């Protein structure tokens, strides 16, 4: 299908396109979107010109405003949909993958092995601490004075780190 080109339409396009595009860019604040929307304005002009050619400027302004607001409303709807999807399908709360489960089990096995290499009192102190016991409760369980618990935990942690460093591959 051959689209007829008229000199009148070309003249209108070249005269009004910069103004229409500038107004759309100011409205939507996106240069590439303004280019696309300005083309849409002139497609509508080509397909359905105004009844009164004398009111062309007002017609263009009204159409570009409608197209610009439609574009902005569409952006808002898309943002709301994306936000709703993120809330509904929160990726952080998703079930762990098989690989993550296996790696977690391997990590737990490594820590158990390192803890098994510690003296009984050190192992108990660390397990009680990371189970949520207070220093006073740990002291009661281990039969030591509360001020000693901090030192005991510090030394046990240092020993655990030594076991971990020895078992990890060296570069």
Residue pairs with C-beta under 8 A, 6 or more apart in sequence:
9 45
9 46
12 45
12 56
13 42
16 56
16 57
16 60
17 38
17 42
19 60
20 38
20 41
20 42
20 60
20 64
21 34
21 35
21 38
22 34
23 61
23 64
23 68
24 33
24 34
24 37
24 38
24 41
24 64
24 67
24 68
25 31
25 34
27 34
27 64
27 65
27 68
27 69
27 72
28 34
28 37
28 68
28 71
28 72
33 71
37 64
37 67
37 68
37 71
38 64
40 67
41 60
41 63
41 64
41 67
44 63
44 67
45 59
45 60
45 63
50 56
50 59
52 59
96 104
110 164
110 167
113 163
113 167
114 160
114 163
114 164
114 167
115 123
115 126
115 127
115 160
116 123
117 163
118 126
118 156
118 159
118 160
118 163
119 159
121 142
121 152
122 152
122 155
122 156
122 159
122 160
123 156
124 141
124 142
125 138
125 142
125 149
125 152
125 153
125 156
126 153
126 156
126 157
126 160
128 137
128 138
128 141
128 142
129 138
129 153
133 141
135 146
135 149
135 150
136 146
138 149
138 153
139 145
139 146
139 148
139 149
142 149
142 152
144 152
